[in-house]
Amino acid sequence: MHPASTMHRWRARAGSALAVLLVAIGTQSPAFARKDTRNESNEPPPQVQRELARPHAGVSLDKIITATEKRYGASVVKVEDTVLQGRRAYVLRLHFKDGRIVHIKVDAETGREL
């Protein structure tokens, strides 16, 4: 048997063993563990829920969509109701004819772009 081929096999086995060891250490060690900060229920925080539940007396969503589509020459394909900087807002997803997708944030009370 040629000494170079024996050395090559030894290095391959040592490299594989090292990789397995590092993976095992990484999954067991609390120093490498990341805390899961996701909200399991996918619900917004309570203060956001209160703001979203509050009656809305601003510009109608239909008017905001119509004005945005006219201004940008694009179609609104999705709207999300949210709270930004303590104010109720809409995030509109616009789809342009050339395929671009842009997100626009609009204040729900005033209809102004944020």
C-alpha positions in Angstrom: 0.0 0.0 0.0 1.3 3.4 -0.9 2.0 5.7 2.1 0.4 8.7 0.4 -2.9 7.0 -0.1 -2.9 5.9 3.6 -2.3 9.4 4.7 -5.1 10.7 2.4 -7.6 8.2 3.9 -6.5 9.1 7.4 -7.0 12.9 6.7 -10.4 12.3 5.2 -11.6 10.3 8.2 -10.2 12.8 10.6 -11.9 15.6 8.7 -15.2 13.8 8.8 -14.9 13.1 12.5 -14.0 16.7 13.3 -17.1 17.9 11.3 -19.4 15.5 13.3 -17.8 16.6 16.5 -18.3 20.3 15.7 -22.0 19.7 14.8 -22.6 17.8 18.0 -21.0 20.5 20.1 -22.9 23.2 18.3 -26.3 21.6 18.9 -25.6 20.7 22.6 -23.8 23.8 23.9 -26.0 26.5 25.4 -23.3 29.1 24.4 -24.2 28.5 20.7 -27.9 28.1 21.2 -30.1 30.9 19.9 -33.2 32.0 21.9 -36.3 31.7 19.8 -37.9 35.1 19.9 -40.7 34.4 17.5 -44.3 34.8 18.8 -45.7 31.3 18.6 -49.3 32.5 18.1 -48.3 35.0 15.3 -50.4 37.7 17.0 -49.2 41.3 17.3 -48.3 42.6 20.8 -51.2 43.8 23.0 -50.7 47.5 22.4 -50.8 46.9 18.6 -54.0 44.8 19.0 -55.7 47.6 20.9 -54.7 50.2 18.3 -56.0 47.9 15.5 -59.3 47.3 17.3 -59.9 51.0 17.8 -62.6 52.4 15.4 -61.1 54.0 12.4 -62.3 57.5 11.4 -59.7 58.4 8.8 -59.6 58.2 5.0 -61.3 55.1 3.6 -59.2 52.3 2.4 -60.9 52.4 -1.0 -59.9 56.0 -1.5 -56.3 55.3 -0.4 -56.1 52.3 -2.9 -57.5 54.4 -5.7 -55.2 57.4 -5.1 -52.2 55.1 -4.8 -52.9 53.2 -8.0 -53.4 56.5 -9.8 -50.3 58.1 -8.4 -47.9 55.2 -9.1 -49.6 53.6 -12.2 -49.5 50.2 -10.5 -52.0 47.8 -9.1 -52.4 47.3 -5.3 -52.3 43.5 -4.8 -52.2 43.3 -1.0 -53.0 45.6 2.0 -51.9 45.0 5.6 -53.4 46.9 8.5 -50.7 47.7 11.0 -49.4 50.3 13.6 -46.3 52.3 12.8 -44.9 54.9 15.2 -48.0 54.6 17.4 -50.4 55.4 14.5 -52.6 53.2 12.5 -51.3 52.6 9.0 -51.6 50.5 5.9 -48.8 48.7 4.0 -49.8 48.5 0.4 -48.0 46.1 -2.0 -47.9 47.5 -5.5 -47.3 45.4 -8.6 -46.0 47.3 -11.6 -46.4 46.2 -15.2 -42.7 45.6 -15.5 -42.8 43.1 -12.7 -41.5 45.2 -9.9 -43.1 45.0 -6.5 -43.0 47.9 -4.1 -44.3 48.4 -0.6 -45.9 51.7 0.3 -46.8 52.8 3.9 -49.8 55.1 4.3 -51.2 56.7 7.4 -54.8 55.4 7.8 -56.0 58.7 9.4 -54.7 61.2 6.9 -54.0 59.1 3.7 -50.5 60.5 3.5 -47.6 58.3 2.5 -45.2 57.6 5.4 
